[in-house]
Amino acid sequence: MNKKLGICIAGLDGAVASTMVAGTALLRRGLTQPLALLSEPFAKSHALARWNDIVFAGWDLRSENLHAAALRNAVVGPCKLKPVRRELAALKPWAVGADRIAAFRREHKLDTVVVLNLLPTGQHAASKQYARLAAKHGCPFVNFTPNDCGERALRDVPFAGRDGKTGQTWLKSVLAPALRDRAFRITGWYSTNLLGNEDGKIVGDPVLGAAKIRDKTKLLGEMLGYEPHHTVRIEYFPPRGDTKESWDYIEADGFLGLPIQFRISAQYRDSILAAPMCLDLCRFIALAHRRGETGNQKWLSLYFKAPYGGPPHDFFRQEQALREYLAAIRA
Ligand SMILES: NC(=O)c1ccc[n+]([C@@H]2O[C@H](COP(=O)([O-])OP(=O)(O)OC[C@H]3O[C@@H](n4cnc5c(N)ncnc54)[C@H](O)[C@@H]3O)[C@@H](O)[C@H]2O)c1
């Protein structure tokens, strides 16, 4: 039997959160297909929460209802939002830090409440506060941000993190192992991003964005077993909005030491990649909770740039770990 799932989001009015809530409302009505959701093929076999079983709540500094937040964040267009306008407008964030989880659980008769951290980069103290609230109420916790959440406080609940591996870094974790296994020697990898949303304003700042740059940089050497020349840049460029542009230039040595070059450019809405991953994470970690798991859920590491517990960063090995976990439950 599917279980009723509450998702409490720290940063409910943000770009990723409002896209996630709007997307779920559209999925519930069958107005969009469940694309980019790894959890969907396992929904029936593993009794994951269905779209109808999911209820959202959460906190934000802004007190915008979710329709206003989705319009402001401009990830999903107003026409697409129209059929779910009322439902979104009825949802407003709680005041920052308010301890409302028990009442939320009771009011909606929820079996599991997951706390999802979508606070801005750099908000370590507030992230720790929400992690402690999750632990206090026995809620699984997902940290999609690069922030330090004080994981020790979470040892009695299942948790997963850190820093969602959405676009460029995900592609790096696919390509680098492929080039390594083809026995090319990578000599240089230059990555740059243009991003114009609120997150971009922070992560494009050399000081505030330092943790993000570190997360995006560290994994290449760990996958290859040596350190090529590796540069990662994030440029805040407001005209881009949420539509991120990323460029990668890879220089490698092939047979006879002759050069091989790859140039990859990609354009996508950042939150359109992140929102389904957050939905997957909440459905999967609720499953772990139901099974009585506690502590770091390493089988979910494919979703993160800097997974708790460290490497492997290689997407295929991480994906295999997820499939093995799910297969073992089914057996
Ligand atoms: N979009 C992606 O692809 C992606 C990928 C990896 C990681 N992330 C991380 O996800 C997080 C969210 O990204 P976003 O684009 O939605 O950011 P955003 O800036 O749009 O949203 C953050 C929200 O948090 C709210 N907030 C600030 N302080 C708060 C507090 N103390 N309590 C409650 N709410 C508070 C803000 O008002 C805002 O609405 C960021 O840390 C980002 O680095 C995003």
The ligand as an SDF file (V2000), in Angstrom:
LIG
                    3D

 44 48  0  0  0  0  0  0  0  0999 V2000
   19.0340   24.4670   -9.1940 N   0  0  0  0  0  0  0  0  0  0  0  0
   19.9450   23.5430   -9.2240 C   0  0  0  0  0  0  0  0  0  0  0  0
   20.1510   22.9280  -10.2430 O   0  0  0  0  0  0  0  0  0  0  0  0
   20.7310   23.2160   -7.9750 C   0  0  0  0  0  0  0  0  0  0  0  0
   21.7080   22.2450   -8.0450 C   0  0  0  0  0  0  0  0  0  0  0  0
   22.4300   21.9010   -6.9110 C   0  0  0  0  0  0  0  0  0  0  0  0
   22.1790   22.5410   -5.7070 C   0  0  0  0  0  0  0  0  0  0  0  0
   21.2290   23.5120   -5.6610 N   0  0  0  0  0  0  0  0  0  0  0  0
   21.0480   24.2030   -4.3800 C   0  0  0  0  0  0  0  0  0  0  0  0
   19.6870   24.2650   -4.0230 O   0  0  0  0  0  0  0  0  0  0  0  0
   19.4850   25.4160   -3.2020 C   0  0  0  0  0  0  0  0  0  0  0  0
   18.2150   26.1410   -3.6700 C   0  0  0  0  0  0  0  0  0  0  0  0
   18.3930   26.6480   -4.9760 O   0  0  0  0  0  0  0  0  0  0  0  0
   17.3040   27.6510   -5.5900 P   0  0  0  0  0  0  0  0  0  0  0  0
   17.7310   27.9560   -6.9750 O   0  0  0  0  0  0  0  0  0  0  0  0
   15.9330   27.1440   -5.3260 O   0  0  0  0  0  0  0  0  0  0  0  0
   17.5690   28.9410   -4.6470 O   0  0  0  0  0  0  0  0  0  0  0  0
   16.5800   30.1920   -4.3440 P   0  0  0  0  0  0  0  0  0  0  0  0
   17.4690   31.3050   -3.9100 O   0  0  0  0  0  0  0  0  0  0  0  0
   15.6620   30.4180   -5.4780 O   0  0  0  0  0  0  0  0  0  0  0  0
   15.7000   29.6700   -3.0930 O   0  0  0  0  0  0  0  0  0  0  0  0
   16.1040   29.7250   -1.7570 C   0  0  0  0  0  0  0  0  0  0  0  0
   14.9080   30.1420   -0.8830 C   0  0  0  0  0  0  0  0  0  0  0  0
   15.2870   30.0570    0.4870 O   0  0  0  0  0  0  0  0  0  0  0  0
   14.6600   31.1410    1.1840 C   0  0  0  0  0  0  0  0  0  0  0  0
   15.3460   31.3700    2.4610 N   0  0  0  0  0  0  0  0  0  0  0  0
   16.4680   32.0970    2.7030 C   0  0  0  0  0  0  0  0  0  0  0  0
   16.8080   32.0000    4.0000 N   0  0  0  0  0  0  0  0  0  0  0  0
   15.8740   31.2050    4.6130 C   0  0  0  0  0  0  0  0  0  0  0  0
   15.6830   30.7060    5.9310 C   0  0  0  0  0  0  0  0  0  0  0  0
   16.5360   30.9970    6.9050 N   0  0  0  0  0  0  0  0  0  0  0  0
   14.6260   29.8850    6.1650 N   0  0  0  0  0  0  0  0  0  0  0  0
   13.7570   29.5670    5.1980 C   0  0  0  0  0  0  0  0  0  0  0  0
   13.8860   30.0230    3.9150 N   0  0  0  0  0  0  0  0  0  0  0  0
   14.9340   30.8100    3.6250 C   0  0  0  0  0  0  0  0  0  0  0  0
   14.7490   32.3020    0.1890 C   0  0  0  0  0  0  0  0  0  0  0  0
   13.8230   33.3240    0.5000 O   0  0  0  0  0  0  0  0  0  0  0  0
   14.4450   31.5740   -1.1340 C   0  0  0  0  0  0  0  0  0  0  0  0
   13.0640   31.5930   -1.4190 O   0  0  0  0  0  0  0  0  0  0  0  0
   20.7600   26.2530   -3.2830 C   0  0  0  0  0  0  0  0  0  0  0  0
   21.5570   26.0350   -2.1360 O   0  0  0  0  0  0  0  0  0  0  0  0
   21.4640   25.6710   -4.4900 C   0  0  0  0  0  0  0  0  0  0  0  0
   22.8850   25.8030   -4.4480 O   0  0  0  0  0  0  0  0  0  0  0  0
   20.4880   23.8590   -6.7580 C   0  0  0  0  0  0  0  0  0  0  0  0
  1  2  1  0
  2  3  2  0
  2  4  1  0
  4  5  1  0
  4 44  2  0
  5  6  2  0
  6  7  1  0
  7  8  2  0
  8  9  1  0
  8 44  1  0
  9 10  1  0
  9 42  1  0
 10 11  1  0
 11 12  1  0
 11 40  1  0
 12 13  1  0
 13 14  1  0
 14 15  2  0
 14 16  1  0
 14 17  1  0
 17 18  1  0
 18 19  2  0
 18 20  1  0
 18 21  1  0
 21 22  1  0
 22 23  1  0
 23 24  1  0
 23 38  1  0
 24 25  1  0
 25 26  1  0
 25 36  1  0
 26 27  1  0
 26 35  1  0
 27 28  2  0
 28 29  1  0
 29 30  1  0
 29 35  2  0
 30 31  1  0
 30 32  2  0
 32 33  1  0
 33 34  2  0
 34 35  1  0
 36 37  1  0
 36 38  1  0
 38 39  1  0
 40 41  1  0
 40 42  1  0
 42 43  1  0
M  CHG  2   8   1  16  -1
M  END
$$$$
